[in-house]
Amino acid sequence: MKLTFTRLLVTTVLATGIAIPTSAQANGQIGAGTTSDPTKPGEDDNGPDETAARRDDIVVTGTRIVSPNYKSAAPILTVTAADIAAQGAITIEEVLNRLPQVAPNAEQSYNDGDGRQRVKLRNLGYERTLTLVDGLRMGLQNGLDVGIIPGDLVERIDVLSGGASSVYGSDAVAGVINYVMKSDFDGINLSGNYNFFNHDNRENAVTAAARKVGLRYPRGMTNDGARGNATLAVGKSLFDGMLNVSAFGSYRFAELLRLGERSTAACEVVQSDPKSADLNCSPATYTQVGTIIPLSGQNANQILVNNPDGSGTFLPRNSPGTFATPYDTTAYQRELSRINAGGFVTLKLSDAFEVHTSTLYYRSKSQTESLNQNFSRLNYVGQVPYQVNCDNPFLSASQAQVLCATRAGTSTSVPIDVRFRFDSIRAPAQRYVSDGFRQTLTFRGALLDNAWHYDISGMYSRNTSTTKYRSSPDRDRTARSLLVANRNGVPTCLSVIDGKDPACVPFNAFRPYNASQELQDYLYNAQDATEGSVSRLIQGLATVSGNLGKYGIRSPLSEDGVAIALGTEFRQELFRGVSNQSAKQQGLGPDRKYTQNIWEANVEVQVPLVQDKPWTRDLQINAGYRVSKYNRLESHFATWKVEGIWAPIDDITFRGSFNKSQRAPTVIEAQQALDVSYSTGSYMDPCASSPNPDYNPSKPASRLLPPTASLAACQATGLPANLYGSESLYCLDGCTIRGGGSGLTPETAYTKTFGVILQPRFLPGLSVSLDRFLIDLEDSIGYSAASDYLNGCLSVRIDYFCRGVIRNPGTGTLSSPTQGDPTAGFILQGTRNGYRNKTHGWDIQGSYALGLGGAGKLNFGFNGSLATLFGGQDTPDSPQRRCQGYLGRFCGEGFPKWSHGLNTTYTTPDEVAQLYVNWRYVGPMTYTSQVTNPSLGLPVDLSQVRSFYDRMPAFNYMDVSASFNVAKRFVLRFSVNNLFDKDPPIVPGSRAQDFLIRSNTVFRYDLLGRQINVGASVKF
């Protein structure tokens, strides 16, 4: 491992006994969660200081009613500070990724992300998971980054399943994640954490594919991917606890880890024959030895490479020693540094008046590497070929003969394409910088003998994100650098000789391993491309909560009275995107600004009907109603909830809820849907015959490749049978894409949950809950790419998809001018309302505390989720997709039918030491290519049924940790995640399967191997 300054800093901190919070708590280990009442904070030693001032305000997730006896009818899973500590997690995202209810992701890490951390419940998307901090919105949905939350300052995380729009407003469709912070504490806490991956790069099917083409790959044990953090928190209570002031600062880092540093990602593999176990590496056309493609003469369109021995001859593509993989520098874990800072102030003058303010700030810098290469002619508008003069001194006689034939040695120029990787020169970095600021101010108190509580809160959140790319190589400069002649025996650009470009540097594209930094500087002369965005949310909220029991308004069978909450809310959303001129020239988008205002009002009521009767211990109903008005929508919409709780005896409680939740279009979605634009994409018409890149003049029939789609499929796209396979259908610059042009309406989710909680008195310490959830989403808002319409029409031939493929009358082409407003000759793309999605399943949670007398105690925690239905339905005429237990086309990364976490914690009698074991189980999944039953609503293609790599097996992971608490002031922790260093499953063509990463696998698994963590904390 590299010894960087940041690593030395953090390890020095650890060496002096400074690090993360303390021992794991009884029933809240990560992967299992708790089933205890989330309104009762646990006895947690992990806070910034165990002498934390007691908070009189308890943050209750799922309601605005202030009631000491409030009971939630919706399932709430709680992750405690102890759970975070047990895992040795560096980010909040990775903590929640282990919950079965969460679709795992790692945006802050992998190469194609933008560095943000977001969480999605039930695999229904980030935009349908409402994220709160202490009951207020974290920020604008489009700009969310949970990285603003310091993990060491989290008291607990409440995960509420199901809709909650009547309480919190739009976006709470799949559920709510509420981060409750440790905002009041006394003392000083200094903490730190350091971990790395300890992995054995074993031989596997990917390494076998790499060996076939001569690629190098890692072997044996390695320690890499180091990450760490250090946090300082200070707080002080003054004036007998009337005032508490606290502040914190933290630093986090992660080291770069490339795909090529794992044997399972040595190259991106594909399965060419679904009946064969043999895998092949996907080749790059950009090579280290240099790729040359003649565009005229008898060798036209052949992909050739320079001989790696430097002999000045051409070889066929992928000859021994010339193979290149396009993604070896792609980041598995990006290089990252992040600072967090903030503070909390609470001033309580009396029960009637309290002021609370919080500040959160972060700044994150990360970077990934890009391939160092020139650009093919295909990357530029018009795709004009490069030219090389046939007397170019860099050309050998053999090469000149291949390119120029009888014109070899003359000053005549011939068209070519050049694709060259400059691997010996430092790879350019793509840099990401994110800044976030969040400020809240709350006035609250109790009035009229505590019968009424008021809460007036304001929140301001602003996130900025800037991405800096290296500019594209200048097309004209590349062209000039390839036209070279001898001047006084020195290869010199023709543009230097004629004075048109005295700065031109000759490009020797005909020898392998070009390493000219001077050429690089010449080609990449433009300003770096920069694009950025600003997301801002202003929230104002006023709530009055009353206990009407104070006025005798109660059921005659209940001790507690009716409780009510009335609220009003205003939100202002702003998104602004900017880019410099270089970015605009690369097509990264114009400057833009979108705004949206929302006004809402809501009411909640809690009605205890029966309490403490011999025949019923508790019977209660809750209800809520909210009206929302968006200035971008023509009319208002309403959401509501009805809940019920019944405990016939103390041992058993039944609960159920029925919610109507809605999600209005975000400010970006609303504007993007309206804006109409035309562009050319990378899509080609699958009904056309296309030029064969490996064309051999001795076989004239191979000049064209046949259509990739069948005649019947192409007819479904509106193509006349007589045009099938016509070369005229070929989209030279890519087929035309029409984006936008549709108005959006809010999507609606009807969410039902019902379940039972068992807490048998004959088995003290046991709590088990079983809950059914049914989320039915209508008019779902989503982005449909051109490939969705095209592939959907070709494979399932449903009118909804086929209407998105609009061919030109007569010619049948999918090409039109991008200027003006063409009415045909394009594929649709953009954000639109779909039909419906359904997510159904069961959640099972449990905890058990077992005393061992003088031998200590054991605590068990369990959290499992069973998916019984997961998938979308595009139109009323199309079948409901059933993606539970499937992954691949039309199901994405999918959702296993069953997954769970089960942990056990042993605590010594003196509570000095704790040992923790966690079992994570991820159920098997099958590729959609294996579907033979049309009732699943997935395309059936028997020709694609695989004999190998047809499913993901079940995965079992074991995590262990040990912590030692000395005098409740110093804690030392060791933990190992993925104890047995299991490799992730191999997924051939992972990116082509609609997955997010090119590493031959998916995010749900531990991608980088065994992780070893050490941490410590000290309190003063």
Beta strands, then each sheet from edge to edge (+ up, - down):
strand 1: 76-80
strand 2: 129-133
strand 3: 136-137
strand 4: 154-161
strand 5: 175-181
strand 6: 187-201
strand 7: 220-238
strand 8: 243-254
strand 9: 257-258
strand 10: 269-270
strand 11: 280-281
strand 12: 291-294
strand 13: 304-306
strand 14: 314-316
strand 15: 331-333
strand 16: 335-350
strand 17: 353-369
strand 18: 386-389
strand 19: 413-419
strand 20: 429-447
strand 21: 452-469
strand 22: 484-487
strand 23: 490-493
strand 24: 529-547
strand 25: 563-579
strand 26: 592-613
strand 27: 616-630
strand 28: 637-649
strand 29: 652-663
strand 30: 677-680
strand 31: 690-691
strand 32: 704-705
strand 33: 736-739
strand 34: 747-758
strand 35: 766-778
strand 36: 781-784
strand 37: 805-806
strand 38: 826-833
strand 39: 836-851
strand 40: 857-873
strand 41: 886-887
strand 42: 898-907
strand 43: 913-922
strand 44: 925-927
strand 45: 951-952
strand 46: 955-966
strand 47: 970-977
strand 48: 1010-1019
sheet 1: 1+ 4- 5+ 2+ 3-
sheet 2: 6+ 7- 8+ 16- 17+ 20- 21+ 24- 25+ 26- 27+ 28- 29+ 34- 35+ 39- 40+ 42- 43+ 46- 47+ 48- 6+
sheet 3: 9+ 15-
sheet 4: 10+ 11-
sheet 5: 14+ 13- 12+ 19- 18+
sheet 6: 22+ 23-
sheet 7: 30+ 33- 38- 36+
sheet 8: 30+ 33- 38- 37+
sheet 9: 31+ 32-
sheet 10: 41+ 44+ 45-
end
